[in-house]
Amino acid sequence: GAGLRVLDASWYPPKERNARQEFKERHIPGASFFDIEECRDKSSPYDFMLPSESHFADYVGGLGVSNDTHVVVYDGDEVGTFYAPRAWWMFRAFGHKEVSVLNGGFKNWVKEGHPVTAEVTQPTPAVFKARLNRALVKTFEEMVQNVSSLKFQVVDSRPEGRFRGTELDQGLESGHIPGAVNIPFHSFLSETGHEKSIEEIQEIFREKKVDLSKPLTATCRKGVTACQIALAAFLCGKRDVAVYDGSWSEWFHRAPPHYKVSESKRSK
């Protein structure tokens, strides 16, 4: 096969940290930087929407990933794993099966004393053929239909205050899609930033009455932490969780008012 490619998929708010700069200073030896700002639909008004098949194929091919490469993604976030599951889900959405997330992230890799380097290796370009698996992506229209048809369960991975609508989110009024269940993505991570055990994950879904034997779609603010729901379910053997790519940033701008559930006590 074409071996292993390790990708650093870190992203941080620009004022806080510079992911590309940190990658240049230290990363897992042999890793390449997967730039979530580059590998996206730049024509969309929403953040981080999926790129086209050809854009994704060209981008990851340039990182030395072919269809038989095993890809491992990680990020350097303090929580352990934040953006890596988005890259993991993107690969899966474009038909790639051999993709994993580094458990515990770069933070734990460093803590455990594994090697890091500042040396940037140039991968040999590869050919990647992408085919979008529509079953893993939900559109705004499908989400609207589901409010009445209830064909699939919806889990929202944002913090509780944003889900309930009691706190603003980057200046955006918050709230949720009718019928959605809230499981903040941090729920699936241990104190150290590792993924919780399968038993613990199953228990979290059970407590929220989410049935992993039935269709499930994940949503969040911009389609990033929703991928943590997909990853957690995947670890329990459920491989078909869809992600609503536009998430709340699209829903807020496009959905009718009665489709935005919020507890905020705004005076009309």
C-alpha positions in Angstrom: 0.0 0.0 0.0 1.0 3.7 0.1 1.8 3.7 3.7 0.9 6.2 6.3 0.4 10.0 6.1 0.1 12.0 9.3 -1.8 15.4 9.0 -1.9 18.2 11.5 -5.4 19.7 11.1 -5.1 22.4 13.8 -7.1 25.6 13.6 -7.4 28.4 16.2 -9.1 31.8 16.4 -6.6 34.1 14.7 -6.1 36.3 17.8 -5.3 33.3 20.0 -2.8 31.0 18.2 -1.3 30.6 14.8 -1.7 27.0 13.7 0.6 27.1 10.6 3.3 28.8 12.6 3.1 26.3 15.4 3.3 23.5 12.9 6.5 25.0 11.5 8.0 25.1 15.0 7.0 21.6 16.0 5.0 18.7 14.7 5.0 14.9 14.5 7.9 13.9 12.3 6.9 13.4 8.7 3.5 15.2 9.2 2.0 17.7 6.8 -0.2 20.6 7.6 -3.9 20.1 6.5 -5.2 23.6 6.2 -8.9 23.7 6.9 -9.0 27.3 5.6 -7.7 26.1 2.2 -9.6 22.8 1.9 -13.1 24.3 1.9 -15.7 25.9 -0.3 -14.4 29.5 -0.4 -17.5 30.7 -2.4 -19.8 29.8 0.5 -20.9 32.6 2.9 -20.6 30.0 5.7 -17.3 28.9 7.4 -15.6 25.6 6.5 -18.1 24.2 4.1 -17.1 21.1 2.2 -15.0 21.8 -0.9 -15.9 20.1 -4.3 -14.7 16.6 -5.0 -12.0 17.9 -7.3 -10.8 20.6 -4.9 -10.5 18.0 -2.1 -8.8 15.4 -4.4 -6.2 18.0 -5.6 -5.6 19.2 -2.1 -5.0 15.9 -0.3 -3.2 14.5 -3.4 -0.8 17.4 -2.9 -0.3 16.2 0.7 0.8 12.8 -0.6 -2.5 11.0 0.1 -3.8 8.4 -2.4 -6.8 6.2 -2.0 -4.9 3.5 -0.3 -3.0 5.7 2.2 -3.7 5.3 5.8 -4.3 8.9 7.1 -3.9 9.9 10.8 -5.1 13.3 11.7 -4.4 15.3 14.9 -4.5 18.8 16.2 -2.8 20.8 18.9 -5.8 22.1 20.8 -5.7 22.3 24.6 -8.8 20.1 24.9 -7.0 17.3 23.2 -9.0 17.0 20.0 -10.9 19.8 18.3 -10.5 20.2 14.6 -9.0 16.8 13.8 -12.5 15.0 13.7 -13.6 17.5 11.0 -10.7 16.5 8.8 -11.4 12.8 9.6 -15.1 13.3 8.6 -14.1 15.1 5.4 -12.0 12.2 4.3 -14.8 9.8 5.1 -17.3 12.0 3.3 -15.1 11.8 0.2 -15.0 8.1 0.3 -11.8 7.4 2.2 -12.1 4.6 4.8 -8.5 4.4 6.1 -8.5 7.5 8.3 -8.0 7.7 12.1 -7.8 10.4 14.7 -4.8 10.5 17.1 -6.3 9.7 20.5 -5.4 12.5 23.0 -4.0 14.8 20.3 -0.7 16.5 20.0 -0.9 17.7 23.6 -0.6 14.2 24.9 1.9 13.1 22.2 4.2 15.8 23.6 3.3 15.0 27.2 4.2 11.3 26.7 7.6 12.3 25.4 7.2 11.2 21.7 9.5 12.9 19.1 8.6 16.2 17.6 10.4 18.1 14.8 10.6 21.5 13.1 11.7 19.8 9.9 9.1 20.1 7.2 9.1 17.2 4.8 7.8 17.6 1.2 5.5 14.6 0.5 5.6 13.0 -2.9 2.3 14.1 -4.6 -0.2 11.3 -5.1 -3.4 10.8 -7.0 -6.6 10.8 -4.9 -10.0 10.2 -6.4 -12.8 11.7 -4.3 -16.4 10.6 -4.5 -18.8 12.4 -2.2 -20.9 10.1 0.0 -24.2 12.1 0.2 -25.4 9.9 3.1 -22.8 11.5 5.4 -23.8 15.1 4.6 -27.1 16.9 5.3 -28.2 20.1 3.5 -30.4 22.9 4.9 -33.4 21.6 2.9 -33.0 18.1 4.4 -32.8 19.6 7.9 -36.0 21.6 7.3 -37.9 18.6 6.0 -36.8 16.6 9.1 -38.3 19.1 11.5 -41.7 17.7 10.6 -40.9 14.2 9.1 -38.5 13.2 12.0 -36.7 10.7 9.7 -33.5 11.1 11.7 -32.4 12.1 15.2 -30.4 15.3 15.5 -27.7 15.9 18.1 -26.1 19.3 18.6 -22.6 19.4 20.0 -22.5 23.0 21.2 -22.2 24.2 24.8 -25.5 24.1 26.7 -25.9 27.9 26.9 -25.6 28.3 23.1 -27.9 25.4 22.5 -30.5 26.8 24.8 -30.1 30.3 23.4 -29.1 31.9 26.7 -25.6 33.0 25.5 -24.4 34.7 22.3 -22.1 32.9 20.0 -19.5 35.1 18.4 -22.1 37.9 18.2 -24.7 35.5 16.7 -27.9 34.9 18.6 -28.0 31.3 19.5 -30.6 28.6 20.0 -31.3 25.2 18.3 -33.1 23.3 15.6 -36.5 22.0 16.8 -36.2 18.4 18.1 -32.5 18.5 18.5 -30.8 16.9 21.5 -27.8 18.6 23.1 -24.6 16.6 23.9 -21.7 19.1 24.2 -18.7 17.6 22.4 -16.5 17.9 25.6 -18.7 15.1 27.1 -16.8 12.6 25.0 -13.4 13.7 26.1 -11.7 12.7 29.4 -9.9 15.1 31.7 -6.7 14.4 29.9 -8.2 15.0 26.5 -8.4 11.3 25.4 -11.6 9.8 24.0 -13.7 8.2 26.7 -14.2 4.5 26.7 -16.8 2.9 24.4 -18.9 2.0 27.4 -18.9 5.6 28.7 -19.7 6.9 25.2 -22.7 4.5 24.9 -23.9 5.6 28.3 -23.8 9.3 27.3 -25.9 8.5 24.2 -28.3 6.4 26.3 -28.8 9.1 28.9 -29.8 11.5 26.1 -32.1 8.9 24.6 -30.2 8.8 21.4 -30.7 5.5 19.6 -27.5 4.5 17.8 -29.4 1.8 15.9 -31.4 4.6 14.1 -30.4 7.4 11.7 -28.5 10.2 13.3 -27.3 13.6 12.1 -24.9 15.9 14.0 -24.9 19.7 14.0 -23.0 22.5 15.8 -22.0 26.1 15.0 -20.1 25.6 11.7 -19.9 21.8 11.2 -16.7 21.2 13.2 -17.5 19.9 16.7 -20.4 18.0 15.2 -17.8 15.7 13.8 -16.9 14.7 17.3 -20.4 13.3 17.6 -19.8 11.3 14.4 -16.5 10.1 15.7 -17.9 9.0 19.1 -20.7 7.1 17.4 -18.2 5.6 15.0 -16.2 4.2 17.9 -19.4 2.5 19.1 -19.7 0.8 15.6 -22.1 3.4 14.1 -20.4 4.4 10.8 -23.2 6.4 9.1 -23.7 9.5 11.2 -24.3 12.5 8.9 -23.1 16.0 9.6 -25.2 19.1 8.8 -22.4 21.0 7.1 -24.0 24.5 7.4 -25.0 23.9 11.1 -26.3 26.8 13.2 -24.5 29.5 11.2 -26.6 28.6 8.1 -29.7 27.7 10.1 -29.8 31.0 11.9 -29.7 33.0 8.6 -32.1 30.8 6.6 -34.6 29.1 8.9 -38.0 30.7 9.6 -38.2 32.2 13.2 -40.4 29.4 14.6 -37.7 26.9 13.6 -35.2 28.6 15.9 -35.8 27.4 19.5 -34.4 29.8 22.0 -34.9 30.5 25.7 -33.4 34.0 25.6 -35.7 36.5 27.1 -35.4 39.2 24.4 -37.9 42.0 24.4 -39.5 41.9 21.0 
